[in-house]
Amino acid sequence: MANILQGTTPSIRYPFKPADLNVANVIAVELTITHKGIQSIYGLSDVTVDTTANTITYHFSQAQTLAMDAGEYVYYQIRCELNDHNIVGTAKEKAKVIDLMSKETL
């Protein structure tokens, strides 16, 4: 994800190589999202685990992106606990928040 437009409902989608992580083995998720120093942590019930595509996806609400400040970055990172109790994670990534001309909710 390169950018997040305010007032939209984008998704953070992590595609995993099956050799690195089979999401069917995930028993817990910690998705950390930080914007302007405010950290939000989401768990397994907040994401979609797609065993066919081998992805983990988080979907932002319109209200969440409207509350983001344009020109700032959103940083995100994911950790997973596997059924063998090993913990794996991703590198921290970022997306720039792009200004929406209208600030109205659809």
Biopython code that builds the backbone (N, CA, C, O; Angstrom):
import numpy as np
from Bio.PDB.StructureBuilder import StructureBuilder

atoms = [
    (1, "MET", "N", (0.855, -1.169, 0.000)),
    (1, "MET", "CA", (0.000, 0.000, 0.000)),
    (1, "MET", "C", (0.899, 1.229, 0.000)),
    (1, "MET", "O", (1.671, 1.439, 0.936)),
    (2, "ALA", "N", (0.802, 2.022, -1.026)),
    (2, "ALA", "CA", (1.652, 3.206, -1.132)),
    (2, "ALA", "C", (1.019, 4.423, -0.468)),
    (2, "ALA", "O", (1.710, 5.206, 0.184)),
    (3, "ASN", "N", (-0.306, 4.586, -0.632)),
    (3, "ASN", "CA", (-1.006, 5.761, -0.112)),
    (3, "ASN", "C", (-2.359, 5.363, 0.465)),
    (3, "ASN", "O", (-2.938, 4.340, 0.099)),
    (4, "ILE", "N", (-2.841, 6.197, 1.374)),
    (4, "ILE", "CA", (-4.194, 6.055, 1.916)),
    (4, "ILE", "C", (-4.903, 7.389, 1.680)),
    (4, "ILE", "O", (-4.484, 8.417, 2.211)),
    (5, "LEU", "N", (-5.958, 7.374, 0.898)),
    (5, "LEU", "CA", (-6.752, 8.573, 0.677)),
    (5, "LEU", "C", (-7.758, 8.699, 1.807)),
    (5, "LEU", "O", (-8.507, 7.764, 2.089)),
    (6, "GLN", "N", (-7.772, 9.856, 2.454)),
    (6, "GLN", "CA", (-8.743, 10.092, 3.513)),
    (6, "GLN", "C", (-10.151, 9.805, 2.987)),
    (6, "GLN", "O", (-10.440, 10.041, 1.814)),
    (7, "GLY", "N", (-11.030, 9.291, 3.865)),
    (7, "GLY", "CA", (-12.418, 9.074, 3.501)),
    (7, "GLY", "C", (-12.684, 7.867, 2.628)),
    (7, "GLY", "O", (-13.789, 7.701, 2.111)),
    (8, "THR", "N", (-11.666, 7.014, 2.459)),
    (8, "THR", "CA", (-11.853, 5.789, 1.679)),
    (8, "THR", "C", (-11.742, 4.586, 2.619)),
    (8, "THR", "O", (-11.505, 4.743, 3.817)),
    (9, "THR", "N", (-11.913, 3.399, 2.067)),
    (9, "THR", "CA", (-11.876, 2.176, 2.869)),
    (9, "THR", "C", (-10.839, 1.196, 2.319)),
    (9, "THR", "O", (-11.191, 0.107, 1.868)),
    (10, "PRO", "N", (-9.570, 1.580, 2.358)),
    (10, "PRO", "CA", (-8.528, 0.714, 1.811)),
    (10, "PRO", "C", (-8.219, -0.463, 2.739)),
    (10, "PRO", "O", (-8.692, -0.528, 3.873)),
    (11, "SER", "N", (-7.427, -1.366, 2.230)),
    (11, "SER", "CA", (-7.018, -2.529, 3.011)),
    (11, "SER", "C", (-5.504, -2.637, 3.058)),
    (11, "SER", "O", (-4.807, -2.283, 2.107)),
    (12, "ILE", "N", (-5.017, -3.130, 4.175)),
    (12, "ILE", "CA", (-3.630, -3.561, 4.283)),
    (12, "ILE", "C", (-3.675, -5.058, 4.014)),
    (12, "ILE", "O", (-4.356, -5.801, 4.721)),
    (13, "ARG", "N", (-2.960, -5.492, 3.007)),
    (13, "ARG", "CA", (-2.975, -6.913, 2.628)),
    (13, "ARG", "C", (-1.551, -7.439, 2.632)),
    (13, "ARG", "O", (-0.694, -6.956, 1.892)),
    (14, "TYR", "N", (-1.310, -8.431, 3.473)),
    (14, "TYR", "CA", (0.007, -9.059, 3.546)),
    (14, "TYR", "C", (-0.049, -10.393, 2.805)),
    (14, "TYR", "O", (-0.678, -11.336, 3.286)),
    (15, "PRO", "N", (0.599, -10.487, 1.644)),
    (15, "PRO", "CA", (0.702, -11.784, 0.969)),
    (15, "PRO", "C", (1.961, -12.503, 1.476)),
    (15, "PRO", "O", (3.050, -11.930, 1.483)),
    (16, "PHE", "N", (1.801, -13.724, 1.886)),
    (16, "PHE", "CA", (2.936, -14.488, 2.391)),
    (16, "PHE", "C", (3.301, -15.586, 1.408)),
    (16, "PHE", "O", (2.426, -16.214, 0.812)),
    (17, "LYS", "N", (4.607, -15.816, 1.240)),
    (17, "LYS", "CA", (5.069, -16.948, 0.455)),
    (17, "LYS", "C", (4.836, -18.197, 1.309)),
    (17, "LYS", "O", (5.198, -18.213, 2.486)),
    (18, "PRO", "N", (4.239, -19.238, 0.734)),
    (18, "PRO", "CA", (3.964, -20.439, 1.520)),
    (18, "PRO", "C", (5.204, -21.018, 2.209)),
    (18, "PRO", "O", (5.100, -21.610, 3.283)),
    (19, "ALA", "N", (6.379, -20.844, 1.589)),
    (19, "ALA", "CA", (7.611, -21.340, 2.217)),
    (19, "ALA", "C", (7.965, -20.541, 3.474)),
    (19, "ALA", "O", (8.634, -21.058, 4.369)),
    (20, "ASP", "N", (7.518, -19.284, 3.542)),
    (20, "ASP", "CA", (7.806, -18.434, 4.702)),
    (20, "ASP", "C", (6.748, -18.568, 5.790)),
    (20, "ASP", "O", (7.072, -18.601, 6.977)),
    (21, "LEU", "N", (5.472, -18.646, 5.381)),
    (21, "LEU", "CA", (4.385, -18.734, 6.346)),
    (21, "LEU", "C", (3.139, -19.276, 5.659)),
    (21, "LEU", "O", (2.688, -18.743, 4.645)),
    (22, "ASN", "N", (2.601, -20.332, 6.224)),
    (22, "ASN", "CA", (1.310, -20.850, 5.782)),
    (22, "ASN", "C", (0.284, -20.296, 6.756)),
    (22, "ASN", "O", (0.263, -20.692, 7.921)),
    (23, "VAL", "N", (-0.576, -19.376, 6.293)),
    (23, "VAL", "CA", (-1.503, -18.706, 7.203)),
    (23, "VAL", "C", (-2.516, -19.664, 7.828)),
    (23, "VAL", "O", (-3.161, -19.310, 8.815)),
    (24, "ALA", "N", (-2.667, -20.854, 7.282)),
    (24, "ALA", "CA", (-3.545, -21.853, 7.885)),
    (24, "ALA", "C", (-3.027, -22.265, 9.268)),
    (24, "ALA", "O", (-3.785, -22.790, 10.085)),
    (25, "ASN", "N", (-1.742, -22.028, 9.529)),
    (25, "ASN", "CA", (-1.138, -22.384, 10.816)),
    (25, "ASN", "C", (-1.177, -21.253, 11.834)),
    (25, "ASN", "O", (-0.673, -21.416, 12.945)),
    (26, "VAL", "N", (-1.762, -20.113, 11.484)),
    (26, "VAL", "CA", (-1.803, -18.949, 12.374)),
    (26, "VAL", "C", (-2.890, -19.146, 13.430)),
    (26, "VAL", "O", (-4.036, -19.460, 13.106)),
    (27, "ILE", "N", (-2.509, -18.955, 14.709)),
    (27, "ILE", "CA", (-3.485, -19.053, 15.799)),
    (27, "ILE", "C", (-3.692, -17.709, 16.503)),
    (27, "ILE", "O", (-4.653, -17.543, 17.256)),
    (28, "ALA", "N", (-2.799, -16.757, 16.261)),
    (28, "ALA", "CA", (-2.945, -15.419, 16.846)),
    (28, "ALA", "C", (-2.275, -14.406, 15.926)),
    (28, "ALA", "O", (-1.266, -14.698, 15.284)),
    (29, "VAL", "N", (-2.863, -13.196, 15.874)),
    (29, "VAL", "CA", (-2.333, -12.109, 15.048)),
    (29, "VAL", "C", (-2.245, -10.855, 15.900)),
    (29, "VAL", "O", (-3.119, -10.576, 16.720)),
    (30, "GLU", "N", (-1.170, -10.107, 15.689)),
    (30, "GLU", "CA", (-1.032, -8.774, 16.263)),
    (30, "GLU", "C", (-0.661, -7.834, 15.121)),
    (30, "GLU", "O", (0.466, -7.854, 14.626)),
    (31, "LEU", "N", (-1.620, -7.013, 14.712)),
    (31, "LEU", "CA", (-1.377, -5.999, 13.691)),
    (31, "LEU", "C", (-1.281, -4.672, 14.415)),
    (31, "LEU", "O", (-2.242, -4.239, 15.050)),
    (32, "THR", "N", (-0.130, -4.022, 14.325)),
    (32, "THR", "CA", (0.081, -2.735, 14.973)),
    (32, "THR", "C", (0.081, -1.652, 13.904)),
    (32, "THR", "O", (0.837, -1.716, 12.935)),
    (33, "ILE", "N", (-0.776, -0.659, 14.097)),
    (33, "ILE", "CA", (-0.874, 0.483, 13.184)),
    (33, "ILE", "C", (-0.611, 1.736, 14.000)),
    (33, "ILE", "O", (-1.228, 1.947, 15.044)),
    (34, "THR", "N", (0.316, 2.575, 13.516)),
    (34, "THR", "CA", (0.670, 3.806, 14.217)),
    (34, "THR", "C", (0.504, 4.989, 13.278)),
    (34, "THR", "O", (0.937, 4.959, 12.126)),
    (35, "HIS", "N", (-0.140, 6.038, 13.801)),
    (35, "HIS", "CA", (-0.315, 7.284, 13.042)),
    (35, "HIS", "C", (-0.126, 8.441, 14.007)),
    (35, "HIS", "O", (-0.855, 8.562, 14.992)),
    (36, "LYS", "N", (0.854, 9.290, 13.723)),
    (36, "LYS", "CA", (1.171, 10.452, 14.564)),
    (36, "LYS", "C", (1.408, 10.056, 16.024)),
    (36, "LYS", "O", (0.985, 10.755, 16.944)),
    (37, "GLY", "N", (2.089, 8.927, 16.222)),
    (37, "GLY", "CA", (2.445, 8.485, 17.564)),
    (37, "GLY", "C", (1.343, 7.755, 18.303)),
    (37, "GLY", "O", (1.566, 7.278, 19.416)),
    (38, "ILE", "N", (0.157, 7.655, 17.715)),
    (38, "ILE", "CA", (-0.948, 6.928, 18.340)),
    (38, "ILE", "C", (-0.966, 5.517, 17.764)),
    (38, "ILE", "O", (-1.061, 5.317, 16.553)),
    (39, "GLN", "N", (-0.872, 4.552, 18.666)),
    (39, "GLN", "CA", (-0.759, 3.159, 18.252)),
    (39, "GLN", "C", (-2.083, 2.431, 18.485)),
    (39, "GLN", "O", (-2.703, 2.566, 19.540)),
    (40, "SER", "N", (-2.501, 1.666, 17.491)),
    (40, "SER", "CA", (-3.675, 0.799, 17.597)),
    (40, "SER", "C", (-3.230, -0.617, 17.302)),
    (40, "SER", "O", (-2.459, -0.855, 16.372)),
    (41, "ILE", "N", (-3.720, -1.561, 18.100)),
    (41, "ILE", "CA", (-3.351, -2.960, 17.914)),
    (41, "ILE", "C", (-4.614, -3.763, 17.647)),
    (41, "ILE", "O", (-5.604, -3.656, 18.371)),
    (42, "TYR", "N", (-4.561, -4.568, 16.596)),
    (42, "TYR", "CA", (-5.691, -5.383, 16.173)),
    (42, "TYR", "C", (-5.294, -6.855, 16.232)),
    (42, "TYR", "O", (-4.128, -7.205, 16.043)),
    (43, "GLY", "N", (-6.270, -7.704, 16.496)),
    (43, "GLY", "CA", (-6.011, -9.131, 16.636)),
    (43, "GLY", "C", (-6.642, -9.957, 15.534)),
    (43, "GLY", "O", (-7.107, -9.437, 14.520)),
    (44, "LEU", "N", (-6.644, -11.249, 15.763)),
    (44, "LEU", "CA", (-7.129, -12.211, 14.779)),
    (44, "LEU", "C", (-8.582, -11.941, 14.382)),
    (44, "LEU", "O", (-8.947, -12.131, 13.221)),
    (45, "SER", "N", (-9.409, -11.505, 15.322)),
    (45, "SER", "CA", (-10.817, -11.252, 15.012)),
    (45, "SER", "C", (-11.019, -9.983, 14.182)),
    (45, "SER", "O", (-12.112, -9.758, 13.661)),
    (46, "ASP", "N", (-9.983, -9.155, 14.051)),
    (46, "ASP", "CA", (-10.076, -7.903, 13.305)),
    (46, "ASP", "C", (-9.582, -8.012, 11.871)),
    (46, "ASP", "O", (-9.768, -7.092, 11.075)),
    (47, "VAL", "N", (-8.957, -9.125, 11.542)),
    (47, "VAL", "CA", (-8.376, -9.301, 10.211)),
    (47, "VAL", "C", (-9.058, -10.464, 9.503)),
    (47, "VAL", "O", (-9.798, -11.242, 10.106)),
    (48, "THR", "N", (-8.787, -10.559, 8.211)),
    (48, "THR", "CA", (-9.263, -11.691, 7.418)),
    (48, "THR", "C", (-8.059, -12.538, 7.045)),
    (48, "THR", "O", (-7.101, -12.049, 6.444)),
    (49, "VAL", "N", (-8.117, -13.800, 7.403)),
    (49, "VAL", "CA", (-7.068, -14.758, 7.043)),
    (49, "VAL", "C", (-7.598, -15.578, 5.868)),
    (49, "VAL", "O", (-8.575, -16.315, 6.004)),
    (50, "ASP", "N", (-6.951, -15.444, 4.729)),
    (50, "ASP", "CA", (-7.371, -16.146, 3.511)),
    (50, "ASP", "C", (-6.373, -17.264, 3.236)),
    (50, "ASP", "O", (-5.265, -17.013, 2.761)),
    (51, "THR", "N", (-6.764, -18.485, 3.534)),
    (51, "THR", "CA", (-5.840, -19.613, 3.371)),
    (51, "THR", "C", (-5.624, -19.970, 1.906)),
    (51, "THR", "O", (-4.606, -20.574, 1.568)),
    (52, "THR", "N", (-6.562, -19.609, 1.027)),
    (52, "THR", "CA", (-6.387, -19.883, -0.403)),
    (52, "THR", "C", (-5.336, -18.950, -0.998)),
    (52, "THR", "O", (-4.445, -19.399, -1.718)),
    (53, "ALA", "N", (-5.435, -17.654, -0.701)),
    (53, "ALA", "CA", (-4.482, -16.672, -1.220)),
    (53, "ALA", "C", (-3.248, -16.548, -0.334)),
    (53, "ALA", "O", (-2.274, -15.897, -0.712)),
    (54, "ASN", "N", (-3.285, -17.174, 0.854)),
    (54, "ASN", "CA", (-2.202, -17.113, 1.842)),
    (54, "ASN", "C", (-1.899, -15.664, 2.234)),
    (54, "ASN", "O", (-0.751, -15.219, 2.213)),
    (55, "THR", "N", (-2.979, -14.939, 2.596)),
    (55, "THR", "CA", (-2.858, -13.535, 2.963)),
    (55, "THR", "C", (-3.549, -13.256, 4.295)),
    (55, "THR", "O", (-4.414, -14.004, 4.749)),
    (56, "ILE", "N", (-3.131, -12.149, 4.896)),
    (56, "ILE", "CA", (-3.816, -11.585, 6.049)),
    (56, "ILE", "C", (-4.144, -10.146, 5.669)),
    (56, "ILE", "O", (-3.270, -9.404, 5.221)),
    (57, "THR", "N", (-5.414, -9.749, 5.850)),
    (57, "THR", "CA", (-5.888, -8.447, 5.391)),
    (57, "THR", "C", (-6.617, -7.720, 6.505)),
    (57, "THR", "O", (-7.401, -8.310, 7.248)),
    (58, "TYR", "N", (-6.339, -6.411, 6.608)),
    (58, "TYR", "CA", (-7.080, -5.528, 7.507)),
    (58, "TYR", "C", (-7.762, -4.471, 6.658)),
    (58, "TYR", "O", (-7.156, -3.917, 5.741)),
    (59, "HIS", "N", (-9.020, -4.192, 6.963)),
    (59, "HIS", "CA", (-9.815, -3.254, 6.182)),
    (59, "HIS", "C", (-10.115, -2.020, 7.032)),
    (59, "HIS", "O", (-10.754, -2.131, 8.079)),
    (60, "PHE", "N", (-9.657, -0.841, 6.588)),
    (60, "PHE", "CA", (-9.936, 0.409, 7.283)),
    (60, "PHE", "C", (-11.380, 0.843, 7.042)),
    (60, "PHE", "O", (-11.947, 0.570, 5.984)),
    (61, "SER", "N", (-11.963, 1.510, 8.014)),
    (61, "SER", "CA", (-13.276, 2.118, 7.818)),
    (61, "SER", "C", (-13.085, 3.533, 7.264)),
    (61, "SER", "O", (-12.002, 4.111, 7.354)),
    (62, "GLN", "N", (-14.150, 4.065, 6.696)),
    (62, "GLN", "CA", (-14.126, 5.438, 6.191)),
    (62, "GLN", "C", (-13.816, 6.419, 7.327)),
    (62, "GLN", "O", (-13.056, 7.370, 7.144)),
    (63, "ALA", "N", (-14.407, 6.181, 8.491)),
    (63, "ALA", "CA", (-14.176, 7.060, 9.643)),
    (63, "ALA", "C", (-12.712, 7.043, 10.068)),
    (63, "ALA", "O", (-12.160, 8.080, 10.436)),
    (64, "GLN", "N", (-12.083, 5.875, 10.020)),
    (64, "GLN", "CA", (-10.662, 5.796, 10.386)),
    (64, "GLN", "C", (-9.802, 6.639, 9.462)),
    (64, "GLN", "O", (-8.928, 7.370, 9.929)),
    (65, "THR", "N", (-10.033, 6.550, 8.163)),
    (65, "THR", "CA", (-9.172, 7.299, 7.243)),
    (65, "THR", "C", (-9.498, 8.786, 7.239)),
    (65, "THR", "O", (-8.614, 9.606, 6.989)),
    (66, "LEU", "N", (-10.752, 9.152, 7.510)),
    (66, "LEU", "CA", (-11.089, 10.575, 7.634)),
    (66, "LEU", "C", (-10.394, 11.199, 8.849)),
    (66, "LEU", "O", (-10.081, 12.390, 8.844)),
    (67, "ALA", "N", (-10.155, 10.400, 9.879)),
    (67, "ALA", "CA", (-9.505, 10.903, 11.087)),
    (67, "ALA", "C", (-7.986, 11.039, 10.938)),
    (67, "ALA", "O", (-7.331, 11.639, 11.791)),
    (68, "MET", "N", (-7.430, 10.490, 9.869)),
    (68, "MET", "CA", (-5.984, 10.567, 9.639)),
    (68, "MET", "C", (-5.610, 11.942, 9.093)),
    (68, "MET", "O", (-6.382, 12.561, 8.360)),
    (69, "ASP", "N", (-4.429, 12.408, 9.455)),
    (69, "ASP", "CA", (-3.938, 13.702, 8.991)),
    (69, "ASP", "C", (-3.185, 13.562, 7.674)),
    (69, "ASP", "O", (-2.236, 12.787, 7.562)),
    (70, "ALA", "N", (-3.628, 14.326, 6.680)),
    (70, "ALA", "CA", (-2.984, 14.312, 5.366)),
    (70, "ALA", "C", (-1.534, 14.748, 5.484)),
    (70, "ALA", "O", (-1.183, 15.607, 6.292)),
    (71, "GLY", "N", (-0.711, 14.136, 4.662)),
    (71, "GLY", "CA", (0.712, 14.452, 4.654)),
    (71, "GLY", "C", (1.510, 13.640, 5.660)),
    (71, "GLY", "O", (2.738, 13.591, 5.580)),
    (72, "GLU", "N", (0.837, 13.010, 6.596)),
    (72, "GLU", "CA", (1.493, 12.166, 7.591)),
    (72, "GLU", "C", (1.546, 10.726, 7.077)),
    (72, "GLU", "O", (0.940, 10.397, 6.057)),
    (73, "TYR", "N", (2.268, 9.889, 7.786)),
    (73, "TYR", "CA", (2.377, 8.491, 7.411)),
    (73, "TYR", "C", (1.657, 7.605, 8.414)),
    (73, "TYR", "O", (1.560, 7.929, 9.598)),
    (74, "VAL", "N", (1.161, 6.495, 7.925)),
    (74, "VAL", "CA", (0.637, 5.410, 8.742)),
    (74, "VAL", "C", (1.675, 4.297, 8.651)),
    (74, "VAL", "O", (2.048, 3.880, 7.554)),
    (75, "TYR", "N", (2.137, 3.823, 9.789)),
    (75, "TYR", "CA", (3.096, 2.721, 9.845)),
    (75, "TYR", "C", (2.371, 1.480, 10.327)),
    (75, "TYR", "O", (1.490, 1.568, 11.182)),
    (76, "TYR", "N", (2.732, 0.325, 9.790)),
    (76, "TYR", "CA", (2.070, -0.903, 10.202)),
    (76, "TYR", "C", (3.022, -2.085, 10.138)),
    (76, "TYR", "O", (3.960, -2.128, 9.342)),
    (77, "GLN", "N", (2.736, -3.048, 11.017)),
    (77, "GLN", "CA", (3.568, -4.245, 11.127)),
    (77, "GLN", "C", (2.703, -5.366, 11.703)),
    (77, "GLN", "O", (1.787, -5.117, 12.487)),
    (78, "ILE", "N", (3.002, -6.589, 11.307)),
    (78, "ILE", "CA", (2.206, -7.721, 11.772)),
    (78, "ILE", "C", (3.093, -8.801, 12.377)),
    (78, "ILE", "O", (4.190, -9.080, 11.893)),
    (79, "ARG", "N", (2.583, -9.399, 13.453)),
    (79, "ARG", "CA", (3.215, -10.591, 14.042)),
    (79, "ARG", "C", (2.159, -11.677, 14.144)),
    (79, "ARG", "O", (0.985, -11.403, 14.388)),
    (80, "CYS", "N", (2.593, -12.907, 13.956)),
    (80, "CYS", "CA", (1.672, -14.039, 14.028)),
    (80, "CYS", "C", (2.265, -15.124, 14.919)),
    (80, "CYS", "O", (3.466, -15.389, 14.889)),
    (81, "GLU", "N", (1.396, -15.742, 15.709)),
    (81, "GLU", "CA", (1.787, -16.946, 16.440)),
    (81, "GLU", "C", (1.242, -18.130, 15.663)),
    (81, "GLU", "O", (0.079, -18.150, 15.260)),
    (82, "LEU", "N", (2.102, -19.111, 15.464)),
    (82, "LEU", "CA", (1.720, -20.299, 14.711)),
    (82, "LEU", "C", (1.316, -21.421, 15.660)),
    (82, "LEU", "O", (1.589, -21.360, 16.859)),
    (83, "ASN", "N", (0.667, -22.440, 15.117)),
    (83, "ASN", "CA", (0.199, -23.535, 15.958)),
    (83, "ASN", "C", (1.326, -24.328, 16.619)),
    (83, "ASN", "O", (1.072, -25.109, 17.536)),
    (84, "ASP", "N", (2.568, -24.139, 16.165)),
    (84, "ASP", "CA", (3.722, -24.750, 16.849)),
    (84, "ASP", "C", (4.341, -23.774, 17.850)),
    (84, "ASP", "O", (5.412, -24.034, 18.399)),
    (85, "HIS", "N", (3.658, -22.644, 18.082)),
    (85, "HIS", "CA", (4.016, -21.581, 19.037)),
    (85, "HIS", "C", (5.232, -20.748, 18.630)),
    (85, "HIS", "O", (5.741, -19.966, 19.434)),
    (86, "ASN", "N", (5.701, -20.905, 17.395)),
    (86, "ASN", "CA", (6.706, -19.988, 16.871)),
    (86, "ASN", "C", (6.026, -18.671, 16.535)),
    (86, "ASN", "O", (4.840, -18.634, 16.208)),
    (87, "ILE", "N", (6.797, -17.588, 16.621)),
    (87, "ILE", "CA", (6.304, -16.252, 16.314)),
    (87, "ILE", "C", (7.039, -15.751, 15.079)),
    (87, "ILE", "O", (8.268, -15.801, 15.021)),
    (88, "VAL", "N", (6.291, -15.268, 14.090)),
    (88, "VAL", "CA", (6.882, -14.699, 12.879)),
    (88, "VAL", "C", (6.324, -13.298, 12.697)),
    (88, "VAL", "O", (5.267, -12.967, 13.236)),
    (89, "GLY", "N", (7.031, -12.481, 11.940)),
    (89, "GLY", "CA", (6.580, -11.109, 11.741)),
    (89, "GLY", "C", (7.049, -10.534, 10.422)),
    (89, "GLY", "O", (7.829, -11.142, 9.690)),
    (90, "THR", "N", (6.548, -9.344, 10.142)),
    (90, "THR", "CA", (6.897, -8.638, 8.915)),
    (90, "THR", "C", (7.713, -7.392, 9.256)),
    (90, "THR", "O", (7.758, -6.956, 10.406)),
    (91, "ALA", "N", (8.340, -6.844, 8.258)),
    (91, "ALA", "CA", (9.030, -5.570, 8.418)),
    (91, "ALA", "C", (7.997, -4.460, 8.576)),
    (91, "ALA", "O", (6.859, -4.598, 8.127)),
    (92, "LYS", "N", (8.390, -3.369, 9.210)),
    (92, "LYS", "CA", (7.503, -2.206, 9.330)),
    (92, "LYS", "C", (7.356, -1.569, 7.949)),
    (92, "LYS", "O", (8.342, -1.365, 7.242)),
    (93, "GLU", "N", (6.126, -1.262, 7.578)),
    (93, "GLU", "CA", (5.858, -0.618, 6.304)),
    (93, "GLU", "C", (5.119, 0.683, 6.559)),
    (93, "GLU", "O", (4.651, 0.932, 7.670)),
    (94, "LYS", "N", (5.015, 1.515, 5.527)),
    (94, "LYS", "CA", (4.331, 2.793, 5.706)),
    (94, "LYS", "C", (3.511, 3.148, 4.483)),
    (94, "LYS", "O", (3.769, 2.686, 3.371)),
    (95, "ALA", "N", (2.505, 3.989, 4.728)),
    (95, "ALA", "CA", (1.670, 4.527, 3.663)),
    (95, "ALA", "C", (1.420, 5.991, 3.976)),
    (95, "ALA", "O", (1.137, 6.351, 5.119)),
    (96, "LYS", "N", (1.525, 6.820, 2.976)),
    (96, "LYS", "CA", (1.289, 8.253, 3.157)),
    (96, "LYS", "C", (-0.205, 8.550, 3.049)),
    (96, "LYS", "O", (-0.895, 8.019, 2.179)),
    (97, "VAL", "N", (-0.693, 9.408, 3.946)),
    (97, "VAL", "CA", (-2.096, 9.802, 3.936)),
    (97, "VAL", "C", (-2.252, 10.971, 2.965)),
    (97, "VAL", "O", (-1.559, 11.983, 3.071)),
    (98, "ILE", "N", (-3.173, 10.810, 2.023)),
    (98, "ILE", "CA", (-3.418, 11.803, 0.982)),
    (98, "ILE", "C", (-4.698, 12.573, 1.332)),
    (98, "ILE", "O", (-5.691, 11.988, 1.765)),
    (99, "ASP", "N", (-4.654, 13.875, 1.137)),
    (99, "ASP", "CA", (-5.753, 14.767, 1.481)),
    (99, "ASP", "C", (-6.973, 14.533, 0.604)),
    (99, "ASP", "O", (-6.868, 14.431, -0.618)),
    (100, "LEU", "N", (-8.131, 14.451, 1.246)),
    (100, "LEU", "CA", (-9.406, 14.388, 0.547)),
    (100, "LEU", "C", (-9.980, 15.792, 0.511)),
    (100, "LEU", "O", (-10.030, 16.461, 1.543)),
    (101, "MET", "N", (-10.410, 16.250, -0.646)),
    (101, "MET", "CA", (-10.927, 17.611, -0.753)),
    (101, "MET", "C", (-12.181, 17.795, 0.094)),
    (101, "MET", "O", (-12.339, 18.831, 0.739)),
    (102, "SER", "N", (-13.064, 16.819, 0.103)),
    (102, "SER", "CA", (-14.275, 16.858, 0.927)),
    (102, "SER", "C", (-13.998, 16.099, 2.208)),
    (102, "SER", "O", (-13.259, 15.114, 2.192)),
    (103, "LYS", "N", (-14.564, 16.525, 3.299)),
    (103, "LYS", "CA", (-14.378, 15.813, 4.565)),
    (103, "LYS", "C", (-15.676, 15.152, 5.007)),
    (103, "LYS", "O", (-15.859, 14.860, 6.189)),
    (104, "GLU", "N", (-16.576, 14.917, 4.057)),
    (104, "GLU", "CA", (-17.871, 14.349, 4.358)),
    (104, "GLU", "C", (-17.840, 12.821, 4.273)),
    (104, "GLU", "O", (-17.134, 12.246, 3.444)),
    (105, "THR", "N", (-18.607, 12.189, 5.132)),
    (105, "THR", "CA", (-18.775, 10.741, 5.102)),
    (105, "THR", "C", (-19.854, 10.397, 4.084)),
    (105, "THR", "O", (-20.907, 11.034, 4.059)),
    (106, "LEU", "N", (-19.605, 9.411, 3.256)),
    (106, "LEU", "CA", (-20.613, 8.970, 2.264)),
    (106, "LEU", "C", (-21.571, 7.998, 2.902)),
    (106, "LEU", "O", (-22.489, 7.512, 2.240)),
]
sb = StructureBuilder()
sb.init_structure("model")
sb.init_model(0)
sb.init_chain("A")
sb.init_seg("    ")
for serial, (resi, resn, name, xyz) in enumerate(atoms, 1):
    if name == "N":
        sb.init_residue(resn, " ", resi, " ")
    sb.init_atom(name, np.array(xyz, "f"), 0.0, 1.0, " ", f" {name:<3s}", serial, name[0])
structure = sb.get_structure()
